[in-house]
Amino acid sequence: MQPARTAPLRNPCSSNRWARMARIAGLTLAVSVLGSLGGCAGVLLVDNQVESFANWTPTAAGAAPAAAVPNAPQSYRFERLPSQREGRSARAQDELEALAQAALGKAGWTVVAPDATAPWQVQVGASTQRLPRAPWEDPWMGYWGGGFWGDPWNRYGGAGFGISGGRGHYIGAGGQIFWAPMFMPMESPYYQRQLTLVIRRSDNGQVVYETRAAHDGRWNSTPALWAAMMDAALQGFPVPPSGPRQVNIEIPR
């Protein structure tokens, strides 16, 4: 009789080793994905709508003589409106002018003392409008909108339920309306910001450069946000592109 053959025994340590390697590979992949997501979450994209106007040379016959495009270095002094010279407005203007000083410094322009003379005058301003919600959001639907979560009308089959972002209710799969205060939408403020910068000749007050940047979003005001808007407003200075344009700048969150 032939001896019965037995199946070779598997080394349990070997299978455990492969399982460990698979787990390590999966963990490494997860860490790398989380790291990439963390990198994306580490910056904020400030999208600015910018429009600039340069008038360094005359644009029509008989126009007041304008200066030629100035080469760096140049010096200037800040000018303020009466409303920008007292109290909280003055402190806010100090911060705004510091941002303008940093941005103009990149182009080789330096500020002089307030009582000193300079060939140019720079005036900056900023405004913020706080809205209770984004302009496109329905006040009765809230941030999430109607039917954003789930499928309230059961269009795709299945029992399930759907949530309509209505104020204090949700709509079931069969169309029934249920009162549910827990689903009351929470409004998120929305901010519309604008920054302007104007440069004039000191000898006759003629405007030779005007630029503005606008940014909308939910982020609270920070110096980094306003600095990004200032850099966007002065992109291309002193000879900017013509027409409206979008300038995106990334800042740390």
C-alpha positions as CSV (number, residue, x, y, z in Angstrom):
1,M,0.0,0.0,0.0
2,Q,1.1,3.5,-0.8
3,P,1.5,5.7,2.2
4,A,-1.2,8.4,2.4
5,R,0.0,11.8,1.3
6,T,-0.6,14.7,3.7
7,A,-0.9,18.3,2.7
8,P,2.2,20.4,3.6
9,L,1.7,22.4,6.8
10,R,1.7,26.2,6.4
11,N,3.9,28.2,8.7
12,P,1.5,30.3,10.8
13,C,4.3,32.8,11.3
14,S,4.5,33.4,7.6
15,S,0.8,34.2,7.2
16,N,0.9,36.5,10.2
17,R,3.9,38.2,8.7
18,W,2.0,38.9,5.5
19,A,-1.0,40.1,7.4
20,R,1.2,42.5,9.4
21,M,2.7,43.8,6.1
22,A,-0.7,44.4,4.7
23,R,-1.8,46.3,7.8
24,I,1.4,48.4,7.7
25,A,0.9,49.1,4.0
26,G,-2.7,50.2,4.6
27,L,-1.7,52.3,7.6
28,T,1.0,54.0,5.5
29,L,-1.5,54.8,2.7
30,A,-4.0,56.2,5.2
31,V,-1.3,58.4,6.8
32,S,-0.2,59.7,3.4
33,V,-3.7,60.5,2.4
34,L,-4.3,62.3,5.7
35,G,-1.1,64.2,5.3
36,S,-2.1,65.4,1.8
37,L,-5.5,66.5,3.1
38,G,-3.8,68.3,6.0
39,G,-1.6,70.1,3.5
40,C,-4.6,71.2,1.5
41,A,-6.3,72.4,4.7
42,G,-3.2,74.4,5.7
43,V,-3.8,77.2,3.3
44,L,-6.7,79.5,2.5
45,L,-7.3,80.7,-1.1
46,V,-8.2,84.4,-1.2
47,D,-9.9,85.0,-4.5
48,N,-9.9,88.7,-5.3
49,Q,-11.7,90.6,-8.0
50,V,-9.3,93.4,-9.0
51,E,-9.4,96.3,-11.3
52,S,-6.7,98.9,-11.7
53,F,-6.3,102.2,-13.6
54,A,-3.0,103.9,-14.4
55,N,-2.7,107.5,-15.7
56,W,1.0,108.1,-15.8
57,T,0.8,109.7,-19.2
58,P,-1.9,112.1,-20.8
59,T,-4.8,110.2,-22.4
60,A,-6.2,113.1,-24.5
61,A,-5.1,116.3,-26.1
62,G,-5.3,119.2,-23.7
63,A,-5.3,116.9,-20.6
64,A,-3.3,118.0,-17.6
65,P,0.3,116.9,-17.8
66,A,0.9,113.6,-16.1
67,A,4.1,112.0,-14.9
68,A,5.8,109.4,-16.9
69,V,5.8,105.8,-15.5
70,P,8.1,106.2,-12.5
71,N,11.1,103.9,-12.0
72,A,12.0,102.6,-8.5
73,P,13.0,103.8,-6.1
74,Q,10.2,106.3,-5.3
75,S,9.1,108.0,-2.1
76,Y,5.6,108.9,-0.9
77,R,3.5,110.0,2.1
78,F,0.1,108.9,3.2
79,E,-2.9,111.1,3.1
80,R,-6.0,110.6,5.3
81,L,-9.6,111.8,5.2
82,P,-10.8,113.6,8.2
83,S,-12.9,110.5,9.2
84,Q,-9.7,108.5,9.2
85,R,-7.8,110.6,11.7
86,E,-9.5,110.0,15.1
87,G,-10.3,107.1,17.5
88,R,-10.8,103.6,16.2
89,S,-10.7,104.8,12.6
90,A,-7.2,106.1,13.1
91,R,-6.0,102.8,14.6
92,A,-7.6,100.9,11.8
93,Q,-6.0,103.2,9.3
94,D,-2.6,102.7,10.9
95,E,-2.9,98.9,10.3
96,L,-4.1,99.4,6.7
97,E,-1.3,101.8,5.9
98,A,1.2,99.3,7.3
99,L,-0.1,96.7,4.8
100,A,0.1,99.2,2.0
101,Q,3.6,100.2,3.0
102,A,4.7,96.5,2.9
103,A,3.1,95.9,-0.5
104,L,4.5,99.1,-2.1
105,G,7.9,98.3,-0.7
106,K,8.0,95.2,-2.9
107,A,7.9,97.6,-5.9
108,G,10.7,99.9,-4.5
109,W,8.4,102.6,-3.0
110,T,9.2,103.8,0.5
111,V,7.2,106.0,2.8
112,V,8.5,109.2,4.4
113,A,7.5,110.9,7.6
114,P,4.1,112.6,7.7
115,D,5.6,116.1,7.8
116,A,8.2,115.4,5.0
117,T,7.8,116.1,1.4
118,A,7.5,113.5,-1.3
119,P,6.5,113.5,-5.0
120,W,3.5,111.2,-4.4
121,Q,0.6,111.0,-2.0
122,V,-1.0,107.6,-1.2
123,Q,-4.5,107.2,0.2
124,V,-5.9,103.8,1.2
125,G,-9.4,102.7,2.4
126,A,-11.3,99.6,3.2
127,S,-14.8,98.6,4.0
128,T,-16.6,95.4,5.3
129,Q,-20.2,94.5,5.0
130,R,-21.5,91.7,7.2
131,L,-24.5,89.8,5.9
132,P,-26.4,87.2,8.0
133,R,-26.0,84.7,5.2
134,A,-24.6,84.4,1.7
135,P,-26.6,86.3,-1.0
136,W,-27.5,83.1,-2.8
137,E,-28.9,81.3,0.4
138,D,-32.6,81.1,1.0
139,P,-33.4,82.4,4.5
140,W,-36.0,79.6,4.8
141,M,-33.8,76.9,3.6
142,G,-30.6,77.9,5.4
143,Y,-27.1,77.0,4.4
144,W,-27.8,73.4,3.4
145,G,-30.6,74.2,0.9
146,G,-33.7,72.1,0.2
147,G,-33.1,68.4,-0.1
148,F,-29.4,68.7,0.1
149,W,-29.1,65.7,2.5
150,G,-30.8,62.5,1.5
151,D,-33.6,62.1,-1.1
152,P,-36.8,63.6,0.3
153,W,-39.0,62.6,-2.7
154,N,-37.6,59.1,-2.9
155,R,-36.7,59.5,-6.5
156,Y,-34.1,56.8,-6.5
157,G,-36.1,54.1,-4.7
158,G,-35.7,52.6,-1.3
159,A,-37.5,53.4,1.9
160,G,-35.1,55.9,3.7
161,F,-35.9,59.4,4.6
162,G,-34.8,62.8,3.4
163,I,-34.1,66.1,5.1
164,S,-35.3,69.3,3.6
165,G,-33.4,72.2,5.1
166,G,-36.6,74.0,5.8
167,R,-37.0,76.0,9.0
168,G,-37.8,73.5,11.8
169,H,-39.1,70.5,9.7
170,Y,-38.0,67.7,7.5
171,I,-39.8,65.9,4.7
172,G,-40.1,62.1,4.7
173,A,-39.7,59.8,1.8
174,G,-43.4,59.8,1.2
175,G,-43.7,63.5,1.3
176,Q,-44.9,63.8,4.9
177,I,-43.9,66.9,6.7
178,F,-42.6,66.4,10.3
179,W,-41.9,69.2,12.8
180,A,-38.4,68.7,14.1
181,P,-36.7,71.7,15.9
182,M,-33.4,69.8,15.9
183,F,-33.2,70.5,12.2
184,M,-33.4,74.2,12.6
185,P,-30.8,75.7,10.2
186,M,-28.0,77.8,11.7
187,E,-27.1,80.8,9.6
188,S,-23.5,81.5,9.0
189,P,-22.4,85.2,8.5
190,Y,-21.0,86.2,5.1
191,Y,-18.6,89.1,4.6
192,Q,-18.1,91.4,1.6
193,R,-14.9,93.3,1.7
194,Q,-13.3,95.9,-0.5
195,L,-10.0,97.7,-0.5
196,T,-8.9,100.8,-2.5
197,L,-5.6,102.5,-3.1
198,V,-5.2,105.9,-4.9
199,I,-1.9,107.6,-5.8
200,R,-1.8,111.3,-6.6
201,R,0.9,113.8,-7.6
202,S,1.8,116.0,-4.7
203,D,2.3,119.1,-6.8
204,N,-1.2,119.3,-8.3
205,G,-3.2,116.4,-6.8
206,Q,-3.8,114.6,-10.1
207,V,-4.7,110.9,-9.7
208,V,-2.1,108.8,-11.5
209,Y,-3.0,105.4,-10.1
210,E,-6.2,103.8,-8.8
211,T,-6.8,100.2,-7.8
212,R,-9.3,98.2,-5.9
213,A,-9.7,94.6,-4.7
214,A,-12.9,92.9,-3.5
215,H,-13.2,89.6,-1.7
216,D,-16.3,87.8,-0.4
217,G,-16.4,84.9,2.0
218,R,-17.2,83.5,5.5
219,W,-13.7,84.1,7.0
220,N,-13.4,86.5,9.8
221,S,-11.2,89.5,9.3
222,T,-7.4,88.9,9.8
223,P,-4.3,90.9,9.0
224,A,-3.2,88.1,6.6
225,L,-6.5,88.3,4.7
226,W,-6.2,92.1,4.2
227,A,-2.5,91.7,3.3
228,A,-3.5,89.2,0.6
229,M,-6.1,91.7,-0.7
230,M,-3.5,94.5,-0.7
231,D,-1.0,92.4,-2.6
232,A,-3.7,91.5,-5.1
233,A,-4.7,95.1,-5.6
234,L,-1.1,96.1,-6.4
235,Q,-0.4,93.2,-8.7
236,G,1.4,94.5,-11.8
237,F,2.1,97.9,-10.2
238,P,2.9,100.4,-11.7
239,V,1.8,99.1,-15.1
240,P,-1.2,96.8,-14.3
241,P,-3.1,94.6,-16.8
242,S,-6.2,96.4,-18.2
243,G,-9.7,95.4,-17.3
244,P,-11.2,93.4,-14.4
245,R,-9.3,90.3,-13.4
246,Q,-9.2,87.6,-10.7
247,V,-6.1,87.4,-8.5
248,N,-5.8,84.3,-6.2
249,I,-3.4,84.4,-3.3
250,E,-2.9,81.6,-0.8
251,I,-2.4,82.4,2.9
252,P,-1.9,80.1,5.9
253,R,-5.1,79.3,7.8
